[in-house]
Amino acid sequence: MFEITKILPYKKSNSEGVYTMIQMKEIKTGRFYFTYICPMYRNFRRWQRIARIGNEIWFRTLKMKTAEIIDADSYPCFMTGRKRDRTEPAKPLTLESLTRLGVFG
């Protein structure tokens, strides 16, 4: 599980518009990781909806580019409430719960 700790302002890219860096801390170890996202890429939608400082996330599929860089093609997911037992079915997210999580603002 990771916590988003920093989101840098958008910067101009050398080649394709703008990008930003999202820094995350692995809660169990305290180690920091980061990823770069660009609005022009399809994977941006995965990150856009969760990219809020303080959000706790986990990865359905985690891909690493280097020891510190998480591939933006990984699939981040919200951590909602307590840690879910793998045998327990996932609770669907409602509009109300997404609003509480800050997805819409």
N, C-alpha and C positions, 0 to 999 in steps of 0.2 A: 504494500500500500504506500502511496506517495502523497505528499501535500505540496500544492503549488505555492511557492514562496516568492516568486518574482516574475513579472512580465515586463520586459523592456518595451519602450516606445518603438513604433515602427521605424525602420531605417530603409533608406534607398538601397536597392540591390545593384550590384554591378551589371546584372544581366536582365532580370525579370521583375521590374516594379519594386515592391517593398516586401519586407519580411520582419518578423519579430522573434525574440528568443523567450522561451518559457523555462524557468528554472524550477525544479522539483526536488524535494528532500524525501528520501526513503525513510519512512517513520521508524522502522525496526532498527536500522543501522545508523541513521543520521547522515548518510552519504548523499551528496548532491549530484543531480543529473540535470541535463537540459536537452531541449530540442528546438529546432528552428521551424517556424511555419510561415507559409506564404499564401495570401488570399487567392493567388492565381492557380493553386494546385487543388486537386479534388479532395485531398485529405484534410484540407483546412476546415471543412464542416465538422469533422470529428472533434477537432480541438476548440473551435469557436464556441461551442455550446458549454464547454466545461472550464474555459480559461478564465478563472477568477481566483485571485489570491486567497488562500485559505481553504480552497476546495480540496477535499481528499478524494483521490482517484485510485483506481486499480486498472490493470491492463488485461483485456481479454486475450490479446496477442501482443507480446512485447518483443520488439526487434531492436537490437542495438547496432549502432554504426561503429562506435568505439566504446571504450570502457566507461566513458562519461556521457556520451551522446545517444539519446534515445531516438530511433528512427521515427520520423513523423508519420510513417505509414503504420505504426502501431495503432491498436484500437483502445483508446482510453475510455474508461467508464466511471460514472459517479460512484462514490461510496456513500450510501444512504443509511443512516442509523447504525445499528450494530453490525458486526461482521456476520455474514450469512453462512449458515451451515450448508455445505455443498449438496446435501440431500434434501434441503428445504427449497421449494420452488421460489423463484425470484418474484418480489412484489412489483407490479407494474407501476411506473412513475405516472402520477397524475399531474394535471395542470397546476393544482394547488401546491403539490410537493416541489415541482420545478420552480414555481414562483418563490417559495421559501428558500430554495437553494441559490437563488439569484441568477437563474438562467436568463431571465427577461430584463435584466437591468443592473 
